[in-house]
Amino acid sequence: MLNERRLAVETVAAAFLPTEHAAEQTAILGARCIAAMIEQRVAAGLPLDTGAEAFALVTDATFHALKARAALINAHQLLATIPASIGIKSYGGDECPPNEPFTSAVLKSVA
C-alpha cells in the first residue's frame, strides 16, 4: 500500500510540475508579446489605436495566464502537504523540496 501511495505522489508530481512550468512560461511569453506589440507600434510610427482589439485580447489572455499561474502555485502548496498526510515521510528532489512554495522556478525565470 505504501508503494502505491509513493507511486501516486510521484505520478502526480510528474504531471503537475510541467503544468506549473507551462503556466509560468505562458505568462512570461504573454508579457513579452504585449511589450513587443507596443514597441513595434511605436517603432513603425502607427497611431495609438492600431491593433487595439488584438492588443486587448493578448492582454486579457496574459491576465488569465497570470491567474492560472497563481492558481497552480496555490495548488502546489496544497499538494505539498499530501505526501506526509498519506504516510510518505520523505518526498521531494532538487526540483521540489518538501513544503517549498513555487518560488525557486519563478526566480530562475526572472533571472
N, CA, C and O of each residue as an XYZ file, in Angstrom:
444
protein
N       0.823     -1.196      0.000
C       0.000      0.000      0.000
C       0.870      1.264      0.000
O       0.550      2.236     -0.683
N       1.957      1.250      0.757
C       2.836      2.413      0.812
C       3.501      2.652     -0.541
O       3.677      3.798     -0.955
N       3.870      1.570     -1.232
C       4.470      1.718     -2.564
C       3.496      2.362     -3.539
O       3.891      3.192     -4.357
N       2.231      1.986     -3.456
C       1.216      2.570     -4.329
C       1.040      4.058     -4.023
O       0.855      4.867     -4.933
N       1.098      4.409     -2.753
C       0.971      5.823     -2.371
C       2.160      6.639     -2.867
O       2.003      7.754     -3.363
N       3.357      6.060     -2.723
C       4.550      6.763     -3.215
C       4.462      6.924     -4.730
O       4.779      7.989     -5.261
N       4.035      5.883     -5.423
C       3.870      5.955     -6.872
C       2.839      7.030     -7.240
O       3.026      7.771     -8.205
N       1.758      7.107     -6.470
C       0.735      8.122     -6.723
C       1.325      9.526     -6.590
O       1.081     10.395     -7.426
N       2.102      9.734     -5.531
C       2.735     11.043     -5.309
C       3.678     11.375     -6.460
O       3.656     12.491     -6.980
N       4.494     10.426     -6.855
C       5.457     10.653     -7.936
C       4.765     10.890     -9.273
O       5.204     11.726    -10.063
N       3.680     10.153     -9.527
C       2.950     10.302    -10.790
C       2.286     11.671    -10.879
O       2.334     12.328    -11.919
N       1.669     12.095     -9.782
C       1.021     13.415     -9.771
C       2.074     14.513     -9.917
O       1.871     15.470    -10.666
N       3.190     14.383     -9.212
C       4.253     15.394     -9.314
C       4.789     15.467    -10.745
O       5.031     16.557    -11.265
N       4.973     14.317    -11.374
C       5.491     14.283    -12.742
C       4.529     14.947    -13.723
O       4.963     15.531    -14.716
N       3.241     14.864    -13.455
C       2.249     15.512    -14.312
C       2.074     16.986    -13.952
O       1.829     17.817    -14.827
N       2.199     17.309    -12.670
C       1.919     18.658    -12.202
C       3.038     19.641    -12.533
O       2.763     20.750    -12.993
N       4.279     19.260    -12.311
C       5.390     20.200    -12.498
C       5.472     20.767    -13.908
O       5.686     21.971    -14.053
N       5.312     19.955    -14.965
C       5.309     20.551    -16.304
C       4.147     21.521    -16.519
O       4.281     22.505    -17.246
N       3.020     21.243    -15.893
C       1.873     22.144    -15.990
C       2.203     23.490    -15.350
O       1.898     24.550    -15.896
N       2.830     23.421    -14.189
C       3.233     24.623    -13.470
C       4.245     25.435    -14.293
O       4.136     26.657    -14.393
N       5.207     24.755    -14.865
C       6.217     25.440    -15.669
C       5.603     26.035    -16.941
O       5.990     27.124    -17.367
N       4.661     25.330    -17.538
C       3.993     25.839    -18.745
C       3.215     27.114    -18.427
O       3.217     28.058    -19.216
N       2.556     27.140    -17.279
C       1.817     28.344    -16.882
C       2.771     29.519    -16.697
O       2.474     30.648    -17.086
N       3.913     29.233    -16.100
C       4.936     30.274    -15.900
C       5.404     30.811    -17.249
O       5.482     32.023    -17.447
N       5.713     29.915    -18.166
C       6.187     30.319    -19.479
C       5.120     31.074    -20.266
O       5.430     32.036    -20.968
N       3.880     30.647    -20.154
C       2.790     31.334    -20.852
C       2.677     32.776    -20.370
O       2.504     33.688    -21.178
N       2.774     32.985    -19.070
C       2.709     34.346    -18.533
C       3.891     35.181    -19.020
O       3.720     36.342    -19.392
N       5.071     34.602    -19.019
C       6.270     35.315    -19.485
C       6.135     35.685    -20.959
O       6.377     36.827    -21.349
N       5.747     34.708    -21.768
C       5.628     34.957    -23.203
C       4.533     35.973    -23.518
O       4.687     36.794    -24.421
N       3.435     35.917    -22.778
C       2.363     36.894    -22.978
C       2.836     38.312    -22.684
O       2.538     39.246    -23.428
N       3.579     38.458    -21.585
C       4.100     39.778    -21.224
C       5.074     40.287    -22.285
O       5.057     41.466    -22.639
N       5.920     39.393    -22.786
C       6.861     39.792    -23.845
C       6.117     40.195    -25.116
O       6.506     41.143    -25.798
N       5.055     39.472    -25.426
C       4.274     39.780    -26.621
C       3.630     41.161    -26.501
O       3.636     41.940    -27.454
N       3.082     41.454    -25.337
C       2.474     42.772    -25.113
C       3.517     43.867    -25.311
O       3.259     44.867    -25.982
N       4.695     43.673    -24.722
C       5.759     44.670    -24.875
C       6.152     44.834    -26.341
O       6.336     45.955    -26.815
N       6.279     43.722    -27.056
C       6.655     43.788    -28.476
C       5.595     44.510    -29.288
O       5.920     45.294    -30.180
N       4.331     44.253    -28.987
C       3.247     44.910    -29.723
C       3.327     46.427    -29.552
O       3.179     47.174    -30.519
N       3.560     46.873    -28.328
C       3.650     48.313    -28.066
C       4.898     48.897    -28.724
O       4.832     49.918    -29.409
N       6.031     48.238    -28.508
C       7.294     48.749    -29.054
C       7.255     48.828    -30.579
O       7.729     49.804    -31.161
N       6.705     47.826    -31.216
C       6.685     47.809    -32.674
C       5.672     48.796    -33.253
O       5.886     49.335    -34.338
N       4.581     49.034    -32.546
C       3.643     50.062    -33.000
C       4.315     51.422    -32.973
O       4.178     52.220    -33.900
N       5.054     51.674    -31.880
C       5.771     52.944    -31.755
C       6.864     53.047    -32.828
O       6.993     54.073    -33.497
N       7.648     51.973    -32.982
C       8.753     51.982    -33.953
C       8.260     52.198    -35.383
O       8.949     52.810    -36.198
N       7.078     51.698    -35.676
C       6.521     51.854    -37.025
C       5.797     53.179    -37.194
O       5.343     53.502    -38.292
N       5.684     53.953    -36.114
C       5.017     55.254    -36.190
C       3.527     55.138    -36.445
O       2.935     56.001    -37.094
N       2.925     54.086    -35.942
C       1.497     53.862    -36.172
C       0.654     54.572    -35.110
O       1.141     54.840    -34.012
N      -0.592     54.873    -35.428
C      -1.476     55.518    -34.453
C      -1.695     54.632    -33.225
O      -1.568     53.410    -33.291
N      -2.024     55.274    -32.114
C      -2.227     54.565    -30.849
C      -3.266     53.446    -30.933
O      -3.139     52.424    -30.258
N      -4.284     53.640    -31.755
C      -5.368     52.648    -31.797
C      -5.109     51.498    -32.773
O      -5.961     50.623    -32.928
N      -3.954     51.487    -33.429
C      -3.638     50.397    -34.352
C      -3.518     49.076    -33.582
O      -2.736     48.959    -32.639
N      -4.289     48.114    -33.995
C      -4.242     46.796    -33.358
C      -4.834     46.760    -31.966
O      -4.550     45.848    -31.190
N      -5.663     47.755    -31.640
C      -6.192     47.864    -30.282
C      -6.986     46.623    -29.858
O      -6.860     46.169    -28.720
N      -7.792     46.079    -30.753
C      -8.587     44.898    -30.392
C      -7.687     43.693    -30.135
O      -7.899     42.950    -29.177
N      -6.693     43.500    -30.980
C      -5.750     42.390    -30.784
C      -4.956     42.591    -29.497
O      -4.738     41.646    -28.739
N      -4.527     43.831    -29.256
C      -3.790     44.140    -28.032
C      -4.631     43.808    -26.801
O      -4.133     43.228    -25.836
N      -5.901     44.179    -26.844
C      -6.792     43.896    -25.713
C      -6.942     42.389    -25.496
O      -6.968     41.928    -24.355
N      -7.039     41.632    -26.569
C      -7.179     40.180    -26.446
C      -5.911     39.532    -25.885
O      -5.987     38.649    -25.031
N      -4.755     39.973    -26.365
C      -3.497     39.419    -25.849
C      -3.323     39.805    -24.375
O      -2.865     38.998    -23.566
N      -3.689     41.037    -24.038
C      -3.618     41.467    -22.640
C      -4.538     40.630    -21.768
O      -4.150     40.206    -20.680
N      -5.747     40.392    -22.238
C      -6.706     39.569    -21.494
C      -6.187     38.141    -21.331
O      -6.268     37.569    -20.244
N      -5.662     37.577    -22.394
C      -5.123     36.210    -22.333
C      -3.949     36.134    -21.355
O      -3.816     35.157    -20.617
N      -3.108     37.152    -21.350
C      -1.967     37.172    -20.430
C      -2.443     37.301    -18.988
O      -1.885     36.673    -18.088
N      -3.468     38.110    -18.768
C      -4.057     38.224    -17.427
C      -4.561     36.863    -16.959
O      -4.334     36.475    -15.813
N      -5.241     36.141    -17.838
C      -5.739     34.810    -17.476
C      -4.588     33.833    -17.235
O      -4.684     32.959    -16.374
N      -3.507     33.981    -17.988
C      -2.334     33.136    -17.764
C      -1.733     33.401    -16.385
O      -1.295     32.476    -15.701
N      -1.715     34.663    -15.988
C      -1.211     35.012    -14.653
C      -2.126     34.459    -13.557
O      -1.647     34.011    -12.515
N      -3.430     34.490    -13.790
C      -4.362     33.907    -12.822
C      -4.194     32.392    -12.738
O      -4.262     31.817    -11.652
N      -3.973     31.745    -13.889
C      -3.740     30.298    -13.902
C      -2.457     29.972    -13.144
O      -2.408     29.010    -12.377
N      -1.436     30.765    -13.360
C      -0.164     30.575    -12.650
C      -0.371     30.681    -11.147
O       0.145     29.858    -10.390
N      -1.117     31.679    -10.711
C      -1.378     31.854     -9.278
C      -2.166     30.667     -8.710
O      -1.891     30.211     -7.600
N      -3.131     30.175     -9.465
C      -3.913     29.021     -9.006
C      -3.024     27.791     -8.873
O      -3.171     27.019     -7.925
N      -2.106     27.603     -9.813
C      -1.211     26.458     -9.742
C      -0.228     26.581     -8.586
O       0.134     25.577     -7.974
N       0.203     27.783     -8.285
C       1.069     27.994     -7.118
C       0.312     27.590     -5.850
O       0.866     26.913     -4.984
N      -0.943     28.004     -5.743
C      -1.755     27.623     -4.579
C      -1.964     26.117     -4.527
O      -1.891     25.513     -3.457
N      -2.224     25.509     -5.681
C      -2.399     24.058     -5.728
C      -1.114     23.355     -5.319
O      -1.157     22.339     -4.625
N       0.015     23.880     -5.736
C       1.312     23.292     -5.375
C       1.473     23.256     -3.858
O       1.892     22.248     -3.289
N       1.140     24.353     -3.227
C       1.271     24.421     -1.774
C       0.347     23.408     -1.091
O       0.725     22.796     -0.092
N      -0.843     23.234     -1.624
C      -1.765     22.239     -1.069
C      -1.271     20.817     -1.335
O      -1.316     19.961     -0.452
N      -0.803     20.578     -2.551
C      -0.300     19.242     -2.888
C       0.923     18.872     -2.052
O       1.133     17.700     -1.740
N       1.718     19.857     -1.694
C       2.933     19.590     -0.914
C       2.628     18.989      0.453
O       3.489     18.340      1.047
N       1.419     19.197      0.957
C       1.060     18.665      2.276
C       0.543     17.233      2.218
O       0.463     16.560      3.246
N       0.196     16.768      1.040
C      -0.439     15.456      0.919
C       0.501     14.290      1.226
O       0.094     13.385      1.955
N       1.738     14.258      0.711
C       2.571     13.086      0.994
C       2.654     12.734      2.478
O       2.464     11.576      2.849
N       2.933     13.709      3.317
C       3.028     13.427      4.757
C       1.693     12.945      5.315
O       1.663     12.112      6.220
N       0.598     13.461      4.783
C      -0.718     13.073      5.308
C      -1.118     11.654      4.912
O      -2.032     11.080      5.504
N      -0.430     11.080      3.903
C      -0.753      9.709      3.493
C       0.378      8.745      3.823
O       0.432      7.632      3.300
N       1.286      9.185      4.700
C       2.314      8.295      5.204
C       3.620      8.279      4.440
O       4.476      7.434      4.702
N       3.791      9.189      3.506
C       5.057      9.287      2.781
C       5.925     10.271      3.562
O       5.669     11.475      3.559
N       6.944      9.754      4.224
C       7.728     10.576      5.152
C       8.698     11.522      4.460
O       8.888     12.649      4.917
N       9.309     11.089      3.374
C      10.235     11.990      2.686
C       9.903     11.978      1.212
O       9.836     10.927      0.575
N       9.700     13.146      0.696
C       9.436     13.292     -0.725
C       9.964     14.626     -1.164
O       9.887     15.613     -0.432
N      10.498     14.654     -2.353
C      10.999     15.903     -2.922
C      12.413     15.712     -3.396
O      13.204     14.995     -2.783
N      12.714     16.355     -4.478
C      14.059     16.303     -5.031
C      14.560     17.709     -5.220
O      14.083     18.644     -4.578
N      15.523     17.856     -6.100
C      16.077     19.189     -6.353
C      15.012     20.141     -6.885
O      15.018     21.332     -6.576
N      14.095     19.601     -7.692
C      13.072     20.437     -8.317
C      12.025     20.898     -7.312
O      11.481     21.995     -7.441
N      11.743     20.077     -6.322
C      10.616     20.382     -5.448
C      10.880     19.908     -4.026
O      10.346     18.876     -3.620
N      11.681     20.624     -3.266
C      11.883     20.233     -1.874
C      10.567     20.281     -1.104
O       9.692     21.079     -1.440
N      10.410     19.458     -0.094
C       9.157     19.455      0.667
C       8.799     20.839      1.209
O       9.650     21.570      1.716
N       7.537     21.167      1.089
C       6.965     22.394      1.662
C       7.539     23.691      1.106
O       7.356     24.748      1.709
N       8.230     23.634     -0.030
C       8.740     24.874     -0.623
C       7.735     25.376     -1.641
O       7.402     24.652     -2.580
N       7.249     26.585     -1.483
C       6.331     27.114     -2.495
C       7.062     27.291     -3.816
O       8.291     27.257     -3.873
N       6.306     27.477     -4.851
C       6.848     27.567     -6.202
C       7.483     28.928     -6.417
O       6.995     29.748     -7.195
N       8.603     29.152     -5.695
C       9.291     30.431     -5.847
C      10.618     30.268     -6.543
O      11.063     31.191     -7.224
N      11.271     29.125     -6.399
C      12.594     28.977     -6.997
C      12.511     29.040     -8.502
O      13.359     29.671     -9.134
N      11.504     28.398     -9.106
C      11.379     28.437    -10.564
C      11.007     29.832    -11.037
O      11.429     30.255    -12.114
N      10.218     30.553    -10.241
C       9.859     31.925    -10.595
C      11.120     32.787    -10.629
O      11.326     33.567    -11.559
N      11.955     32.637     -9.611
C      13.183     33.416     -9.563
C      14.115     33.039    -10.704
O      14.770     33.910    -11.277
N      14.186     31.742    -11.048
C      15.028     31.306    -12.166
C      14.577     31.945    -13.467
O      15.401     32.381    -14.272
N      13.255     32.001    -13.673
C      12.750     32.518    -14.943
C      12.916     34.038    -15.036
O      13.044     34.585    -16.132
N      12.914     34.704    -13.908
C      13.075     36.155    -13.911
C      14.545     36.526    -14.102
O      14.861     37.543    -14.718
N      15.433     35.697    -13.571
C      16.877     35.992    -13.632
C      17.439     35.896    -15.019
O      18.634     36.117    -15.218
